[in-house]
Structure formats: structure tokens, C-alpha cells
Amino acid sequence: MINFPSKATTLEVVFEHNPPFQMIDENGNGYGPVYDFAIKLITHAQLAVRLNGKPWARIMVKDAKKPNTLILSISKIPQRIPNFIWLTSVYTGQPYIWRKRNAIDPKNKSIQVSMERNSHREKSIKEYFHSDNVFEFLNSTQALNALLKGRVQRFVATTFAVSGKLASLGYELNILEQLSLFDEAEFSSQGLYLTLTLGTDKEIQLALKQALKHPEIIEARNSLFDSFHKEEQALLRSQSK
């Protein structure tokens, strides 16, 4: 284990409300499986940290450009790879196109879709549905709620992500109908990662990378990954019935 002096640089940890991965409670505190894993990792790395829950758009516009920042969690896509230091994957999943069950699509009118502002799927969604038919919201839960309220007709996300967001809104998965797999083409994601910003101190990078090799952290990461996979597979089976 690496020990740093008390004057070592503080690591800023930023995260959005993104159920079921990490969430922000009414007091602004973080919780959830990815958040808990990150805390375990940081504890093993013995780093001084500040924890801040923020809207995703603010994270991408401001925090993503500041050094000494850890982002929970961010999709790894080809266009982002050179712009961050990628630590470890915490989730992978296939995105689907969703609509509200028994909803009737408008006649003689384009299908409209909602998405989170600064989404990693922005380019692929706008290419698939055309820019004029895409409506952006502050976060992905609000974007999904727009589908439930009938403001749009489609939403794109993995089964597990949709289920978690629906639960946070008080709904079950069967309120939606899963259509086809969503082809992200050249914008395809490799999954959600814990990610450092460029310019982060070498000592912080080394401490986190060393901690990721610790048996307890390896076990915790594998357990996190496996639990997400099993839950998503169960949801997919329920959709196919």
C-alpha cells in the first residue's frame, strides 16, 4: 500500500444521479453499487477526496477538463478514449430502443426520442432518429420520464439502466416495450468505466492503479460486474416471455 503525506493533492470525485449505478439522495450524498465500489477503491489507495454529485452536463463541460478528478461512471467510446485515463470497467450492456407499452405512434409525424444532454450516444441517436426529432434533458432519468409522459415516443438505453431508472420513478419494467437492439455503429460503447481526467497527478494515478491490483478490490470489482450481468440477464429473460 502506498502512503502519501497529508499535503498530497485532493482527488475530486464527481458523479451524476444515474440509477441503478450510482445515485444522489435528497441531501446530496452519493450511494449505490458503483459509488460504494469507488469508495472502497479510494480507501485502499489512501487518497484524500472530495465527493460531489452533479448534473452530467456540468460534469462533461467543466469537471472533465480539470485535472485530479475521478468520474463515476463514464461510457468509453472511441471519441473519448484519448481524453481520459481509463481505470476499470464496472458495467457493459447492449442498448435497446424502448417505447411505452401499448402506446400508439403518431401518424404522418416523425418518431421523437429523448436523451440526456451530453450523452455519449448523442451522435448515434441523432444520426438514427435525425437531429430535429431528438429532445435533450438534464439527465437520463428525466429523459426516460419524458417517454412515460408521452412527450416523446422512444428512449435508448440498456435493459438494466432502464429498469433502474424506472424503479427510481416508481415504475416496473413491464410499463415499457423493448423493440430492437440499437446499433451505435462507430460510436459503440465499451461500457461504463471509472475514469480520471488528463493531467491528474502521477501519484494519484499510481495509487489507484496499485489499489486496483489488491485482491479485495479485484474481488469487489468482479462481484459488482457479475451482479450487474446476472440482474440484466434476468430482466432480458422476463422481457422475452
LODO-34791 format. One record per residue: residue number from 1; residue in one letter; z negated, y negated, x negated of N, C-alpha, C in turn. Coordinates in Angstrom, 2 decimals. Layout:
LODO-34791
ATOM   num   residu       n.Z       n.Y       n.X      ca.Z      ca.Y      ca.X       c.Z       c.Y       c.X
ATOM   NUM        A         Z         Y         X         Z         Y         X         Z         Y         X
...
***
This chain:
LODO-34791
ATOM   num   residu       n.Z       n.Y       n.X      ca.Z      ca.Y      ca.X       c.Z       c.Y       c.X
ATOM     1        M      0.00      1.20     -0.84      0.00      0.00      0.00      0.00     -1.24     -0.88
ATOM     2        I      0.81     -2.22     -0.50      0.91     -3.45     -1.28     -0.06     -4.48     -0.72
ATOM     3        N     -0.82     -5.10     -1.58     -1.73     -6.15     -1.16     -1.21     -7.51     -1.61
ATOM     4        F     -1.26     -8.48     -0.70     -0.81     -9.83     -1.02     -1.99    -10.79     -1.00
ATOM     5        P     -1.93    -11.84     -1.81     -3.00    -12.83     -1.79     -3.02    -13.58     -0.47
ATOM     6        S     -4.16    -14.20     -0.17     -4.30    -14.90      1.11     -3.31    -16.04      1.26
ATOM     7        K     -2.77    -16.55      0.16     -1.82    -17.66      0.26     -0.40    -17.17      0.50
ATOM     8        A     -0.20    -15.85      0.68      1.14    -15.32      0.92      1.73    -15.95      2.18
ATOM     9        T      3.06    -16.06      2.21      3.77    -16.68      3.32      3.50    -15.93      4.63
ATOM    10        T      3.26    -16.68      5.69      3.05    -16.09      7.01      4.38    -15.67      7.62
ATOM    11        L      4.42    -14.49      8.18      5.60    -13.99      8.86      5.54    -14.38     10.32
ATOM    12        E      6.59    -15.02     10.81      6.69    -15.39     12.22      7.34    -14.23     12.97
ATOM    13        V      6.66    -13.71     13.98      7.20    -12.61     14.78      7.56    -13.16     16.15
ATOM    14        V      8.84    -13.09     16.51      9.31    -13.65     17.78      9.90    -12.54     18.65
ATOM    15        F      9.74    -12.68     19.95     10.21    -11.65     20.87     10.40    -12.24     22.25
ATOM    16        E     11.37    -11.68     22.96     11.61    -12.09     24.34     10.94    -11.12     25.31
ATOM    17        H     10.88    -11.51     26.56     10.44    -10.61     27.62     11.62     -9.71     27.97
ATOM    18        N     11.58     -8.48     27.50     12.72     -7.57     27.67     12.22     -6.19     28.03
ATOM    19        P     11.75     -6.02     29.28     11.27     -4.70     29.70     12.41     -3.68     29.68
ATOM    20        P     12.12     -2.45     29.28     10.81     -1.85     29.03     10.42     -1.84     27.55
ATOM    21        F     11.12     -2.60     26.72     10.92     -2.52     25.27      9.73     -3.35     24.81
ATOM    22        Q      9.78     -4.65     25.04      8.61     -5.48     24.78      8.55     -6.54     25.88
ATOM    23        M      7.33     -6.91     26.27      7.13     -7.82     27.38      6.14     -8.94     27.01
ATOM    24        I      6.11     -9.95     27.85      5.19    -11.08     27.68      4.38    -11.22     28.96
ATOM    25        D      3.03    -11.20     28.84      2.20    -11.31     30.04      2.02    -12.76     30.47
ATOM    26        E      1.25    -12.96     31.53      1.08    -14.30     32.10      0.37    -15.26     31.15
ATOM    27        N     -0.29    -14.72     30.13     -0.96    -15.56     29.14     -0.13    -15.79     27.89
ATOM    28        G      1.11    -15.27     27.91      1.99    -15.46     26.77      1.81    -14.43     25.67
ATOM    29        N      1.01    -13.40     25.94      0.77    -12.36     24.94      1.79    -11.23     25.06
ATOM    30        G      2.13    -10.64     23.93      3.08     -9.55     23.93      2.44     -8.21     24.20
ATOM    31        Y      3.23     -7.28     24.73      2.80     -5.89     24.91      4.04     -5.02     25.09
ATOM    32        G      3.84     -3.73     25.16      4.95     -2.81     25.33      5.18     -1.97     24.09
ATOM    33        P      5.97     -0.90     24.21      6.12      0.08     23.12      6.70     -0.48     21.83
ATOM    34        V      7.73     -1.31     21.90      8.31     -1.87     20.68      7.34     -2.87     20.04
ATOM    35        Y      6.70     -3.67     20.87      5.69     -4.61     20.37      4.56     -3.86     19.65
ATOM    36        D      4.07     -2.79     20.28      2.97     -2.02     19.68      3.40     -1.39     18.35
ATOM    37        F      4.63     -0.87     18.29      5.12     -0.30     17.04      5.20     -1.37     15.96
ATOM    38        A      5.68     -2.56     16.31      5.79     -3.64     15.33      4.42     -4.04     14.79
ATOM    39        I      3.42     -4.10     15.66      2.06     -4.43     15.22      1.55     -3.37     14.24
ATOM    40        K      1.82     -2.10     14.55      1.41     -1.01     13.65      2.08     -1.16     12.30
ATOM    41        L      3.38     -1.48     12.30      4.13     -1.66     11.06      3.58     -2.83     10.24
ATOM    42        I      3.34     -3.95     10.90      2.83     -5.15     10.22      1.44     -4.90      9.64
ATOM    43        T      0.63     -4.15     10.37     -0.72     -3.83      9.90     -0.65     -3.02      8.60
ATOM    44        H      0.24     -2.04      8.57      0.40     -1.24      7.35      0.95     -2.07      6.20
ATOM    45        A      1.78     -3.07      6.53      2.36     -3.94      5.49      1.36     -4.98      5.02
ATOM    46        Q      0.25     -5.15      5.72     -0.82     -6.10      5.37     -0.28     -7.53      5.25
ATOM    47        L      0.44     -7.94      6.27      1.03     -9.27      6.28      0.28    -10.19      7.23
ATOM    48        A      0.21    -11.46      6.86     -0.30    -12.48      7.77      0.84    -12.86      8.72
ATOM    49        V      0.56    -12.87     10.03      1.63    -13.11     11.01      1.20    -14.10     12.09
ATOM    50        R      2.23    -14.70     12.70      2.08    -15.45     13.95      2.98    -14.79     14.96
ATOM    51        L      2.48    -14.57     16.18      3.24    -13.89     17.22      3.62    -14.89     18.30
ATOM    52        N      4.92    -14.94     18.64      5.38    -15.92     19.62      6.42    -15.31     20.55
ATOM    53        G      6.08    -15.25     21.85      7.04    -14.84     22.86      7.87    -16.03     23.31
ATOM    54        K      9.20    -15.87     23.32     10.09    -17.00     23.63     11.31    -16.51     24.41
ATOM    55        P     12.03    -17.42     25.08     13.31    -17.05     25.69     14.30    -16.62     24.61
ATOM    56        W     15.14    -15.65     24.95     16.08    -15.10     23.98     17.03    -16.16     23.44
ATOM    57        A     17.53    -17.04     24.30     18.46    -18.08     23.85     17.83    -18.95     22.77
ATOM    58        R     16.55    -19.28     22.94     15.86    -20.11     21.94     15.71    -19.36     20.62
ATOM    59        I     15.42    -18.06     20.71     15.30    -17.25     19.50     16.61    -17.25     18.73
ATOM    60        M     17.72    -17.04     19.43     19.01    -16.94     18.75     19.50    -18.28     18.21
ATOM    61        V     19.20    -19.36     18.92     19.67    -20.68     18.49     18.81    -21.25     17.36
ATOM    62        K     17.50    -21.02     17.41     16.60    -21.65     16.43     15.97    -20.65     15.46
ATOM    63        D     15.21    -19.70     15.98     14.42    -18.82     15.12     15.29    -17.91     14.24
ATOM    64        A     16.44    -17.53     14.75     17.31    -16.64     13.99     17.84    -17.28     12.72
ATOM    65        K     17.71    -18.59     12.61     18.20    -19.32     11.44     17.09    -19.70     10.48
ATOM    66        K     15.84    -19.35     10.83     14.70    -19.67      9.97     14.31    -18.46      9.11
ATOM    67        P     13.98    -18.67      7.84     13.51    -17.55      7.02     12.12    -17.10      7.43
ATOM    68        N     11.70    -15.95      6.94     10.36    -15.41      7.17     10.08    -15.21      8.66
ATOM    69        T     11.10    -14.66      9.36     10.99    -14.41     10.79     11.39    -12.96     11.09
ATOM    70        L     10.57    -12.29     11.87     10.86    -10.94     12.33     11.17    -10.99     13.81
ATOM    71        I     12.33    -10.46     14.21     12.77    -10.50     15.60     12.59     -9.12     16.23
ATOM    72        L     11.91     -9.08     17.40     11.73     -7.86     18.19     12.47     -8.05     19.51
ATOM    73        S     13.33     -7.28     19.84     14.21     -6.47     19.03     15.61     -6.99     19.29
ATOM    74        I     16.57     -6.71     18.40     17.88     -7.32     18.48     18.96     -6.25     18.31
ATOM    75        S     20.02     -6.36     19.10     21.10     -5.38     19.03     21.93     -5.59     17.77
ATOM    76        K     22.21     -4.48     17.11     23.00     -4.52     15.88     24.48     -4.33     16.23
ATOM    77        I     25.25     -5.39     16.10     26.68     -5.34     16.36     27.41     -5.82     15.12
ATOM    78        P     28.69     -5.44     14.95     29.42     -5.79     13.73     29.35     -7.27     13.35
ATOM    79        Q     29.43     -8.15     14.35     29.46     -9.58     14.06     28.12    -10.10     13.55
ATOM    80        R     27.04     -9.39     13.84     25.71     -9.84     13.42     25.28     -9.25     12.08
ATOM    81        I     25.88     -8.17     11.67     25.39     -7.42     10.51     25.16     -8.29      9.27
ATOM    82        P     26.10     -9.19      8.90     25.87     -9.98      7.68     24.80    -11.06      7.84
ATOM    83        N     24.37    -11.33      9.07     23.50    -12.48      9.33     22.02    -12.16      9.41
ATOM    84        F     21.67    -10.87      9.22     20.27    -10.47      9.32     19.97     -9.37      8.30
ATOM    85        I     18.67     -9.10      8.12     18.21     -7.98      7.31     17.69     -6.93      8.28
ATOM    86        W     18.39     -5.82      8.38     18.11     -4.81      9.40     17.08     -3.81      8.88
ATOM    87        L     15.93     -3.72      9.56     14.84     -2.88      9.09     14.91     -1.46      9.62
ATOM    88        T     14.83     -1.30     10.93     14.83      0.04     11.50     15.24      0.00     12.96
ATOM    89        S     15.92      1.04     13.39     16.32      1.18     14.79     15.13      1.63     15.62
ATOM    90        V     15.04      1.12     16.85     13.98      1.56     17.76     14.54      2.14     19.06
ATOM    91        Y     15.84      1.95     19.30     16.43      2.48     20.55     17.95      2.44     20.46
ATOM    92        T     18.59      3.47     20.98     20.04      3.46     21.17     20.33      3.97     22.58
ATOM    93        G     21.39      3.47     23.18     21.74      3.91     24.53     23.12      3.42     24.92
ATOM    94        Q     23.73      4.12     25.87     25.07      3.77     26.35     24.97      2.77     27.50
ATOM    95        P     25.73      1.68     27.45     25.71      0.73     28.57     26.61      1.19     29.71
ATOM    96        Y     26.19      0.89     30.93     26.96      1.20     32.13     27.18     -0.08     32.93
ATOM    97        I     28.15     -0.01     33.83     28.36     -1.08     34.81     27.59     -0.68     36.07
ATOM    98        W     26.81     -1.63     36.62     25.98     -1.37     37.78     26.32     -2.32     38.92
ATOM    99        R     26.13     -1.81     40.14     26.21     -2.67     41.32     25.10     -2.28     42.29
ATOM   100        K     24.83     -3.14     43.24     23.80     -2.84     44.22     24.32     -1.77     45.17
ATOM   101        R     23.47     -0.77     45.41     23.89      0.37     46.23     24.25     -0.09     47.65
ATOM   102        N     25.35      0.41     48.15     25.86      0.12     49.49     26.37     -1.31     49.65
ATOM   103        A     26.43     -2.05     48.58     26.98     -3.41     48.66     28.49     -3.34     48.84
ATOM   104        I     29.03     -4.30     49.55     30.47     -4.37     49.78     31.05     -5.46     48.88
ATOM   105        D     31.99     -5.09     48.04     32.62     -6.07     47.15     33.47     -7.05     47.96
ATOM   106        P     33.49     -8.31     47.54     34.28     -9.32     48.28     35.77     -9.00     48.23
ATOM   107        K     36.46     -9.27     49.35     37.91     -9.07     49.41     38.62    -10.34     48.97
ATOM   108        N     39.72    -10.15     48.28     40.54    -11.29     47.83     39.74    -12.26     46.97
ATOM   109        K     38.79    -11.72     46.21     37.96    -12.56     45.35     37.56    -11.75     44.12
ATOM   110        S     37.49    -12.40     42.98     37.17    -11.70     41.75     35.73    -11.19     41.75
ATOM   111        I     35.53    -10.05     41.10     34.19     -9.50     40.92     33.46    -10.35     39.89
ATOM   112        Q     32.24    -10.75     40.23     31.45    -11.59     39.34     30.30    -10.79     38.73
ATOM   113        V     29.95    -11.14     37.49     28.94    -10.40     36.74     27.92    -11.37     36.14
ATOM   114        S     26.68    -10.93     36.03     25.64    -11.76     35.41     25.28    -11.19     34.05
ATOM   115        M     24.84    -12.07     33.16     24.37    -11.61     31.85     23.37    -12.62     31.30
ATOM   116        E     22.62    -12.17     30.32     21.67    -13.02     29.62     22.39    -13.98     28.70
ATOM   117        R     21.93    -15.22     28.65     22.51    -16.19     27.72     22.33    -15.72     26.28
ATOM   118        N     23.38    -15.88     25.48     23.39    -15.42     24.09     23.28    -13.90     23.96
ATOM   119        S     23.74    -13.19     24.98     23.74    -11.73     24.93     24.69    -11.23     23.85
ATOM   120        H     24.34    -10.09     23.23     25.24     -9.51     22.24     26.49     -8.95     22.91
ATOM   121        R     26.46     -8.79     24.23     27.62     -8.31     24.97     28.49     -9.43     25.52
ATOM   122        E     28.18    -10.66     25.15     28.89    -11.79     25.72     30.41    -11.66     25.59
ATOM   123        K     30.89    -11.38     24.39     32.33    -11.32     24.17     32.97    -10.17     24.93
ATOM   124        S     32.33     -9.01     24.89     32.92     -7.86     25.58     32.88     -8.02     27.10
ATOM   125        I     31.79     -8.59     27.64     31.70     -8.81     29.08     32.73     -9.84     29.54
ATOM   126        K     32.87    -10.92     28.78     33.82    -11.96     29.16     35.27    -11.48     29.01
ATOM   127        E     35.50    -10.59     28.07     36.83    -10.02     27.92     37.15     -9.07     29.07
ATOM   128        Y     36.16     -8.30     29.49     36.36     -7.31     30.55     36.46     -7.97     31.93
ATOM   129        F     35.54     -8.89     32.23     35.48     -9.48     33.57     36.17    -10.85     33.65
ATOM   130        H     36.55    -11.42     32.51     37.11    -12.77     32.38     36.00    -13.84     32.48
ATOM   131        S     36.10    -14.82     31.63     35.03    -15.81     31.46     34.64    -16.51     32.75
ATOM   132        D     35.61    -16.83     33.60     35.32    -17.56     34.83     34.45    -16.78     35.80
ATOM   133        N     34.37    -15.47     35.61     33.61    -14.63     36.53     32.25    -14.21     35.96
ATOM   134        V     31.86    -14.80     34.82     30.61    -14.44     34.17     29.59    -15.57     34.35
ATOM   135        F     28.40    -15.21     34.84     27.34    -16.19     35.04     26.17    -15.86     34.11
ATOM   136        E     25.70    -16.85     33.37     24.66    -16.65     32.37     23.30    -17.10     32.89
ATOM   137        F     22.27    -16.33     32.52     20.91    -16.60     32.94     19.99    -16.64     31.71
ATOM   138        L     18.79    -17.17     31.92     17.86    -17.38     30.80     17.49    -16.08     30.12
ATOM   139        N     17.32    -15.00     30.89     17.01    -13.71     30.29     17.66    -12.60     31.12
ATOM   140        S     17.59    -11.38     30.60     18.29    -10.27     31.24     17.66     -9.87     32.57
ATOM   141        T     16.34    -10.07     32.71     15.70     -9.75     33.98     16.18    -10.68     35.08
ATOM   142        Q     16.33    -11.96     34.77     16.87    -12.91     35.74     18.32    -12.56     36.08
ATOM   143        A     19.07    -12.12     35.08     20.46    -11.75     35.31     20.55    -10.55     36.26
ATOM   144        L     19.67     -9.57     36.07     19.65     -8.42     36.97     19.21     -8.83     38.37
ATOM   145        N     18.26     -9.74     38.46     17.78    -10.20     39.77     18.90    -10.90     40.54
ATOM   146        A     19.82    -11.53     39.82     20.96    -12.16     40.48     21.83    -11.13     41.19
ATOM   147        L     21.94     -9.94     40.60     22.66     -8.85     41.26     21.93     -8.40     42.52
ATOM   148        L     20.62     -8.24     42.42     19.82     -7.80     43.56     19.89     -8.80     44.72
ATOM   149        K     19.98    -10.08     44.40     20.01    -11.13     45.42     21.42    -11.38     45.95
ATOM   150        G     22.42    -10.67     45.41     23.78    -10.81     45.91     24.55    -12.00     45.37
ATOM   151        R     24.04    -12.62     44.31     24.74    -13.77     43.74     25.93    -13.34     42.90
ATOM   152        V     25.86    -12.11     42.37     26.98    -11.51     41.63     27.12    -10.07     42.12
ATOM   153        Q     28.18     -9.40     41.66     28.43     -8.03     42.12     28.26     -6.97     41.02
ATOM   154        R     28.09     -7.40     39.76     27.98     -6.43     38.68     26.95     -6.88     37.65
ATOM   155        F     26.41     -5.89     36.92     25.49     -6.11     35.81     25.75     -5.00     34.80
ATOM   156        V     25.65     -5.31     33.51     25.93     -4.33     32.46     24.67     -4.11     31.62
ATOM   157        A     24.25     -2.85     31.50     23.09     -2.52     30.68     22.95     -1.01     30.59
ATOM   158        T     22.09     -0.55     29.70     21.79      0.88     29.62     20.91      1.28     30.80
ATOM   159        T     20.90      2.56     31.10     20.10      3.06     32.22     18.62      2.76     32.01
ATOM   160        F     18.15      2.97     30.80     16.73      2.76     30.50     16.35      1.30     30.65
ATOM   161        A     17.20      0.40     30.15     16.92     -1.03     30.25     16.92     -1.48     31.71
ATOM   162        V     17.88     -1.00     32.48     17.94     -1.36     33.90     16.69     -0.89     34.63
ATOM   163        S     16.29      0.36     34.36     15.11      0.90     35.03     13.86      0.07     34.72
ATOM   164        G     13.68     -0.30     33.46     12.52     -1.09     33.07     12.49     -2.46     33.71
ATOM   165        K     13.65     -3.10     33.77     13.72     -4.43     34.37     13.52     -4.36     35.89
ATOM   166        L     14.08     -3.33     36.51     13.86     -3.16     37.94     12.37     -2.96     38.24
ATOM   167        A     11.70     -2.14     37.43     10.27     -1.90     37.63      9.48     -3.20     37.54
ATOM   168        S      9.86     -4.07     36.59      9.15     -5.34     36.44      9.36     -6.26     37.64
ATOM   169        L     10.46     -6.02     38.37     10.77     -6.82     39.57     10.27     -6.15     40.85
ATOM   170        G      9.71     -4.94     40.71      9.16     -4.24     41.86     10.13     -3.32     42.57
ATOM   171        Y     11.18     -2.87     41.88     12.19     -2.00     42.49     12.31     -0.70     41.72
ATOM   172        E     12.91      0.31     42.38     13.21      1.57     41.73     14.70      1.62     41.41
ATOM   173        L     15.06      2.55     40.54     16.44      2.63     40.05     17.44      2.91     41.16
ATOM   174        N     17.01      3.63     42.20     17.97      4.01     43.24     18.46      2.84     44.09
ATOM   175        I     17.94      1.65     43.85     18.47      0.47     44.56     19.84      0.10     44.04
ATOM   176        L     20.17      0.62     42.85     21.46      0.34     42.23     22.31      1.60     42.16
ATOM   177        E     23.61      1.39     42.02     24.57      2.47     41.84     25.19      2.32     40.45
ATOM   178        Q     25.17      3.42     39.71     25.76      3.43     38.39     27.25      3.74     38.51
ATOM   179        L     28.08      2.85     37.97     29.52      3.05     38.04     29.98      3.74     36.76
ATOM   180        S     30.85      3.12     35.99     31.39      3.76     34.80     30.67      3.29     33.54
ATOM   181        L     30.87      4.04     32.46     30.45      3.56     31.15     31.16      2.26     30.85
ATOM   182        F     30.45      1.34     30.18     31.05      0.06     29.81     31.57      0.15     28.38
ATOM   183        D     32.85     -0.05     28.21     33.47      0.03     26.89     33.31     -1.31     26.16
ATOM   184        E     32.48     -1.31     25.11     32.25     -2.53     24.35     33.30     -2.77     23.28
ATOM   185        A     34.21     -1.82     23.12     35.32     -1.93     22.16     34.80     -2.26     20.77
ATOM   186        E     35.40     -3.28     20.12     35.00     -3.61     18.75     33.65     -4.32     18.67
ATOM   187        F     33.04     -4.60     19.82     31.75     -5.27     19.85     30.61     -4.26     20.08
ATOM   188        S     30.89     -2.99     19.91     29.93     -1.94     20.23     28.63     -2.07     19.44
ATOM   189        S     27.51     -1.87     20.14     26.19     -1.99     19.53     25.75     -0.66     18.91
ATOM   190        Q     25.02     -0.74     17.81     24.42      0.43     17.17     22.98      0.65     17.64
ATOM   191        G     22.52     -0.17     18.57     21.18     -0.02     19.10     20.29     -1.21     18.81
ATOM   192        L     19.04     -1.12     19.29     18.06     -2.18     19.07     17.33     -1.96     17.75
ATOM   193        Y     17.14     -3.05     17.00     16.52     -2.99     15.68     15.39     -4.01     15.56
ATOM   194        L     14.45     -3.71     14.68     13.55     -4.73     14.16     14.30     -5.39     13.01
ATOM   195        T     14.35     -6.71     13.02     15.26     -7.43     12.13     14.61     -8.65     11.51
ATOM   196        L     14.82     -8.84     10.21     14.36    -10.03      9.51     15.50    -11.02      9.37
ATOM   197        T     15.14    -12.30      9.33     16.15    -13.33      9.12     16.47    -13.46      7.63
ATOM   198        L     17.66    -13.97      7.36     18.08    -14.20      5.98     17.17    -15.23      5.33
ATOM   199        G     16.92    -15.06      4.05     16.06    -15.98      3.32     14.59    -15.61      3.37
ATOM   200        T     14.27    -14.53      4.08     12.86    -14.09      4.13     12.39    -13.70      2.72
ATOM   201        D     11.15    -14.08      2.40     10.60    -13.82      1.07     10.74    -12.35      0.68
ATOM   202        K     11.06    -12.11     -0.58     11.24    -10.75     -1.07      9.97     -9.92     -0.90
ATOM   203        E      8.80    -10.57     -1.07      7.53     -9.85     -0.93      7.36     -9.31      0.50
ATOM   204        I      7.75    -10.11      1.48      7.67     -9.67      2.87      8.63     -8.52      3.12
ATOM   205        Q      9.86     -8.66      2.63     10.84     -7.58      2.80     10.33     -6.28      2.20
ATOM   206        L      9.81     -6.37      0.98      9.35     -5.18      0.28      8.16     -4.54      1.01
ATOM   207        A      7.24     -5.38      1.48      6.06     -4.86      2.16      6.44     -4.10      3.42
ATOM   208        L      7.38     -4.64      4.20      7.80     -3.97      5.43      8.60     -2.70      5.14
ATOM   209        K      9.46     -2.76      4.15     10.26     -1.57      3.80      9.38     -0.46      3.25
ATOM   210        Q      8.34     -0.84      2.48      7.40      0.16      1.99      6.60      0.76      3.14
ATOM   211        A      6.19     -0.09      4.07      5.42      0.39      5.21      6.23      1.36      6.07
ATOM   212        L      7.53      1.12      6.17      8.40      2.00      6.96      8.47      3.41      6.38
ATOM   213        K      8.08      3.57      5.11      8.09      4.88      4.46      6.76      5.62      4.62
ATOM   214        H      5.77      4.93      5.18      4.46      5.55      5.34      4.55      6.64      6.42
ATOM   215        P      3.94      7.81      6.19      4.04      8.92      7.16      3.62      8.53      8.58
ATOM   216        E      2.58      7.72      8.72      2.13      7.31     10.05      3.18      6.46     10.75
ATOM   217        I      3.86      5.59      9.99      4.89      4.73     10.58      6.13      5.54     10.91
ATOM   218        I      6.49      6.47     10.04      7.63      7.34     10.33      7.38      8.13     11.62
ATOM   219        E      6.17      8.67     11.74      5.82      9.43     12.93      5.84      8.53     14.18
ATOM   220        A      5.31      7.32     14.05      5.27      6.39     15.18      6.67      5.98     15.61
ATOM   221        R      7.52      5.73     14.64      8.90      5.34     14.95      9.65      6.48     15.62
ATOM   222        N      9.50      7.69     15.10     10.17      8.85     15.69      9.67      9.12     17.11
ATOM   223        S      8.36      8.95     17.31      7.78      9.16     18.63      8.31      8.12     19.62
ATOM   224        L      8.43      6.87     19.17      8.97      5.80     20.01     10.41      6.12     20.40
ATOM   225        F     11.21      6.47     19.43     12.62      6.77     19.65     12.78      7.95     20.60
ATOM   226        D     11.99      9.01     20.37     12.09     10.21     21.20     11.66      9.95     22.64
ATOM   227        S     10.60      9.15     22.81     10.12      8.87     24.17     11.15      8.08     24.96
ATOM   228        F     11.80      7.11     24.32     12.86      6.36     24.99     14.00      7.30     25.38
ATOM   229        H     14.40      8.17     24.45     15.52      9.08     24.71     15.21     10.02     25.87
ATOM   230        K     14.02     10.60     25.89     13.65     11.54     26.94     13.59     10.85     28.30
ATOM   231        E     13.01      9.66     28.34     12.93      8.93     29.60     14.30      8.57     30.11
ATOM   232        E     15.20      8.15     29.21     16.55      7.79     29.64     17.32      9.01     30.13
ATOM   233        Q     17.18     10.14     29.45     17.86     11.35     29.88     17.40     11.78     31.27
ATOM   234        A     16.11     11.64     31.54     15.59     11.96     32.87     16.19     11.04     33.93
ATOM   235        L     16.32      9.77     33.59     16.92      8.81     34.53     18.39      9.13     34.77
ATOM   236        L     19.11      9.49     33.72     20.52      9.84     33.86     20.69     11.07     34.76
ATOM   237        R     19.80     12.05     34.60     19.88     13.25     35.44     19.62     12.90     36.89
ATOM   238        S     18.68     11.98     37.12     18.39     11.59     38.50     19.57     10.85     39.13
ATOM   239        Q     20.32     10.12     38.32     21.49      9.41     38.83     22.63     10.35     39.19
ATOM   240        S     22.71     11.48     38.49     23.83     12.40     38.71     23.63     13.30     39.91
ATOM   241        K     22.43     13.30     40.50     22.16     14.16     41.66     22.77     13.60     42.93
***
